[in-house]
Amino acid sequence: MTNEPDQQSSPASFYESPQAARHARPEKFLYLACLHQGTGVDEPDFLAVVDAEDGRVVHETPMPNVGDELHHFGWNRCSSACHGPDRSHLIVPGFRSSRIHVLNVAEDARRPRIEKVIEPQELVDKTGYTRPHTVHCMPGDNVVVSMLGDRDGGGAGGFAVLDARTFEVKGRWENGGAPPPFNYDFWYQPRKNVLASSEFGEPNAYEKGFDIEDVAAGRYGSRLHFWNLAERRVEQTLELGETGRLPLEVRWLHDPEADEGFVGAALSSTMWHFRRDNGSFTADQVIAVENAELDGWPLPGGVPGLITDLLVSMDDRYLYFTNWLHGDLRQYDISDPANPRLTGRVWLGGLLGKPNDAGRELGGGPQMIQLSLDGRRLYVTNSLYSTWDNQFYPELRSWLLRVNCSPDGGMQVDRDFFVDLHERPAGPARAHEVRLQGGDCTTEIFQ
């Protein structure tokens, strides 16, 4: 194994514009967050390195502790924040443990090495927060991490800042004032001086599993927040209401001049288009997934689609999202963002018993997605969160697969690419988020 920097992760992997990023060379390997929580395997979670050509797991980097629940992770640098060495480290939080791991990928990109571990007590002491989630590099030598809980597992609504060179915890990102009651995902547009954040719920509610009574009790969110990026304070909040419950993933259009994007409300199974006109943001529901009837379903109103992840292609032409409970993955043409048009759909498991398009038995449903910069290859995993996995898909068998996307619309499962995490020699694990080593459609933001 060579220790020379991989050509794909050299400084040429930073792009001046979305148009330049679309011409990136195809990814050679993937980074995949894998967890053991909920599987019965009492071993540390690990970051897998997957060969993008044949789907082989070529390396696993185990974490030093058991029970982290690796979830979302990100880079120390992307195209909007050109500080420090080139895309040299991955910031890998433990969503359940509140531990943050810093992995060096500069020395050998195919064999990540743990360089530093930030323990939960340090995060609490310096920020008052727990449950790290979304990671984005940001201008000013910063890495910002959304934090979902306070020190006791209640709702928080804040962000932690790491130094992008030393990875020391600097403290809170927000500049005083009362934070939102809940926090989850975020995305920012430097040219527009704005950051958008969404809401999930209290860790003390979601960690034990989903209970519909917690929604009525106000323990889950339904709001979208817009922050002044320079001043680090909330300027506007939109209440999405009963048809906008659990607004999870937030995706701006990639055009750095864009003042609009999308957020998916998971429980309500609705997609919202937000935009700024005359200085203020509005949000309109543009897609609704109808609940489905299913014998034995315990909750009122039928089975929701449960939109758990979404992304926008680098050319801002297509919106993709997953319905984790129904089992379908959708592609919409968003040339007119206010009027999405369905152009592709594949079935990948789910509770509804639909024949799947993978040519093999699939447990669970499509959950996390990641798209190549050229928009041709979409990677899909099926683990949501360990207690929710076990609640809705008992004895879940986890996988990573690839879907080929046509530039003119339409999708087809690549039946030659399949990673079975259940049958690994060391015991079953579950696959969550995917990162591509030269950048991807959910890490690249442009200055």
N, C-alpha and C positions, 0 to 999 in steps of 0.2 A: 504493500500500500504506500503510495507516494505521499510525502508531506508537503509537496509543492502546492500552492494555492490553486484551486480549481479555476479554470479559465472562465467558467460561467459565473463564479462569484467574485470576479475581479471588479475593479472600479467601473468597468464598462457596463456592469449590471445596474447602474443608476442612470436614470433617463431624464432628459430635459422636458419631456412632454408625454402625454398618453400616446400620441402618434408614434413617437420614437419607441416607447415600450412595446408596442404591438409588433415590432420587428425583432424582438428578442429571440435568441436561439431557443429551441425547445429545451425544457428542463431535463436534466439527466437523472436526478434523484429527488426524493421528497423527504420532508421531515414529518413524522406522524406522532402525535401525542397519544400514548396508550396507558390505560389504567387497569388496575386489578380490583378496585373497590366494587363490591357486588358480585364478583365471580367466585368467591370462596378461596381464591389463591392469596395466601398471606405473604406477598412479596412486594418489593417496591415497584411503583410505576416506572415507565421507561419512555425514552424518546427513540422511536425506530427510524432508521434510514432505509428507504425503499427505493430500489432501482426502478426508474420510470419506464424502462424498456420492457422488462418482463415481470415486474411486480414482486421480485424477491426482496425479502428483508435481509439487507446485507450487514446491518449492525444494529445493536441495541445499547443505549446508554441508560443504565438503571439509576434512579435517584437514590440518595443515601438513606431515605427513611420509607417506612410503610405508611400508606393511607393518605397520600397527598391529593389524589384525584386530579391528575393533570387534565386540563380543559382547554382554555385558549392560551395562545402564546404569540410572541412577536419578536421583531428585530430591534437591535440597538440603533438602527439607522435605515431610512428609506429615502426615496428621491426628494422628499420635501425637507429633510433634515440632514444635511451633509456634514455632520460633526464626527470626529473621531475616526478610527479605522473603518475600512470598508466592510459593511454588513458582516461584522466579525463575531457577533455574539447573538444568541437567542435568549430571550427572557421568558422563562417557563414557570408560571405560577402553579402552585397547588391550590386548587379552588376550595378544597375542603380543609386542608391543613393551614392555609394562609402562609405558606412558606414559598419563597421565590428563589428559583434556581437560575444562575447565569451560566450558560454553556458556550464555551469557546468553539467556534467552527472555522477559525482562520488557520489554525495549525494543520488540521486535517478535516476538511469539510464533510467527509464520509464517516468520521469517527468523532462526534462531538464529545468534548471533555468538560466536566463540571469544574468551573473555575471559582465559583463563589455561591454560597447559600445564605440568603437573608432569612433569619428565623422570625416566626410570627411575633415574638415579643418585641423585636426591634421595630416592626411595622406599627404595632400598637403604641409603643412608647413615642415614636416620632410622628405618627399621624392620627392615632386613635381609631384606625380602621382595621378591618379584617376582610377575608374572602376576596382576594385579587382576581380580576377577570380579564378584561380586554387590555392589550398592550399596544401602544403606538409610540414610535419615536416622534419627537417634536422638536422644532427649532429651539435654540438656546441650550444645546448640550443636555437635553432632557429626554428621558423615557417616562411616559405617563401611563399609569395603570389605574383602571377604574376599580373601585373598592365597593363591595356590595353590603358590607356589614359594619356595625360598630364593634367595640371590643366585646360586647355581650351577645352578638348575633342578631341585634335589631337592625332596622333599616338605617342606612347611612347617607348615601348620595354623594360620596366624595371621590377624590382621586389622590393617589400617591405619586410622588416624583422621585425618580432615581437619576443620579448623575450618569450621563451616557458614556462617560469615559472610565470612571472609577466604580460605578454601580453602587455608590453609597446612597442611602435613603436621605433625600433632602428634606422631606416633610410633605405637607399638603400642597396640592396644586391650586385649589380655589382660594380666592383672595377675600376671605372673611364672608360674613353674611350667613343667613340660614341656608344650608344646602337642601336640595330636593329630598323628599322623604325616602326615595328609593333610587337605585342606580343600576345600570347594566352595561350597555354598549355605548361607544361614542365614535365620532368621526369629525374631522375638522377641515376647514377650507382656509388656508393661510391668506390668500388674496382677498377673501371676503371677511376676514377677521371674525370668524364664527366657528363655534364648536357645537354640535348637536349631541345630546345624550338621551338615553331611553331608560325605562324602568322595568325591573323584574319584581322582586319581592323581598321580604325579610328572610334571611338565612334560616332563622328558627322556624319558619313556615315551610320553605321548600326542601330543606335538607332531610326532613323525615318522610317526604313523599307528598304527592298532591292531594289536597283536601279542598273540595269546592266551597266549603264553609269559610275557609280562609280568604277567599275572594270577597265574599259578602262582608267579612269582618274588616276589610280594608287592608289586608296584609300583602296584597299584590297591587302593582301600579297600572296606570293607564294614561300616562302623560309623556310628552316630548318636550325637552328643554333646549333652549338656544342660548349659548353663552357668548359674551364678548371675549374673544380669544386673548386679546392683549391685556384686558383688565381682569380676566379670569373670574367673571361673575355672570350670573343668569340675567339675561335681559328680557326673555319672554318664555312663557310656558303655555303649551297647548294641551288642553284636556280632551282626550279622544273618546271618552265615555264608554258606555257598555259595549259598543261595537269596536272598541279599540283596546281591549284588555290584554295585558302583558305585551306591550310593544317592545320587542327584543332587539333584533339586529337593525342597525342604522347604516345606510349606504348612501353617500352623496354620489352624484355623477362625478366621473373622473376629470372632466374638463375643469381646470382650476378657476375658470371664470363662472362656473355654474353656481347658481343660487338655489338649487333644488336637489331632491333625492327621494329615497323611499325608506319606510320603516314597516316591518311586518308585525302585526298584532297576533301573537301565537294563539291565545285561547279563543279569541273572537274569529280567528282564521280570516283576517282581512289584511289587505295591502293598502298602505296610505302613501300618497304622493304629497310631499311638502315642498313649498317654494316661498321665496320672499318677494313681495311686491310692495313698492312704496314704503320700504323700511320695516315691514312687519311680515312675519311668517304665517301662512295658512296651511292646513293639511286637509286633503280630501281623500275619502275612500275610493279606490279605483278598481279593486278586485275583491270579491267575496267568495270564499269557498263554503259551500253549503254543508251543514252537518249531515251525516249519513246514519240511517237506522241500522242497528246491529243487535241481534238477540243477545241478551245477557249483559249489555252495556250498563254499568251501574249509575251513570250520571244522567241527569235530565237533559232532554233536547237532542239526543243522538251523539254520535262520535264527531268531534271537531276535526278538521284537517290537521290542526296544530302546526302552524307555520313556524318552524324553529330556526331556519337559516335562509338567507338570501344574499345575492350579490349582483353586481352590475358589471357587464363586460367592459373591457378597457376602452372600447370605442363608443361606449354609452348607447349601444344599439339594443342589447338584450338584458332583460332582467330574469334571473333564475331564482326559484325558491322551492323548498321542500315542505311537503305535508307529512310529518313524521307518523301520525296515526293512520291516515288514509293510505299512505304508501306511494304517492306519486311525486315525481320531480317535474317541475314545469319550466318552460321557457316562453317569455313574452317579448315581442318586439315593442320597444319603448321609444321608437323614433319620435312619437308624440307621447311624452311622458305622462300626460294627463289622461291618455286613452290607450292603455296597454292592450296588445293584441296577441292572443295565444298562438304560438307557432310550433310548439313541441311539447311532448309529454311522454314520460316513460314510467312504468310501474316497477317498483323495487321493494316488494314485500308489503307490509302494512297489515292492519287488522281486518280489512274488508274482504279478503279472500280473492282479490283480483289476480289473474294470471300475470306473473312477472315477466319482464323483458330481458332478464339476465341469462336465461337458459340453464338455471340451476336454482336449487332451493335457497331462499333468502329469509333469515330471521330478522325481526325488527322492521324498521322502515327507514327511508332516506332521511338523514339528519344534517350533518355538516357537509358543506360543499366548498370546493376551491377550484378556480378557473385559471388556466394558463394565460399568460399575457397576450398571446395571439388569439385567444378565444376559442381554440379548437378542442381542448381537453379539459373535461370537468371531472374532478375527483370527489367521490361520495363516500361517507362513512355512516354508521347507523347507531352509535351510542349517544344518548342525550345527556343523562345524568344518572348516576348509579341507582339511586333509590327510585327514580322515575322509570328507568329501564326495567327494574325488577317488578315494579307495580304494573306497568302496561304490557311488557314483553317478558314474562317470567322465563328464566333460563335462556336469556338472549345469547345468540351466537353472533359474534361481531365480525365485520368485514370492511374492506376498502375496495372499491371498484372504480372503473373509469368509464365515462360516457363521452363519446365523440360528438362534437357539435359542428354543424354545417354553418359556414358564414352566411348562407342564404336562409337560415332557419331550419330547425329540425334537429333531432338527437337520436343517437343509436348507441346501445351499450356495447362496449368493447369486451367481447367474451373471452379474449385471450389475456386480459389483465384482471386478476382477482387475488386479493390477499386475505386469507382465512386466518383471523386472529384467534379463533376458537381452537384450532388444531395445532397451534404452535407447540414445539417439543417441551417447553418449560411450563406449559399449562395455559388455559384460556386467558385472554386479555380483551380489552375493549378499545376500539379506535374512536378518537374524537377529532380534533382539528388537524388540518393538513397545511403545511407551508411548502412553497417551492423555493429552491435555494437561490434562484436569481430574481426573486420578486414574484408577486401574484396579484390578483385583482382585489384582494382585501387587505394588502399591506402597502401598496403603492399609493401615496398621496403626493401631489405636486405643488411646488412652491410657485 
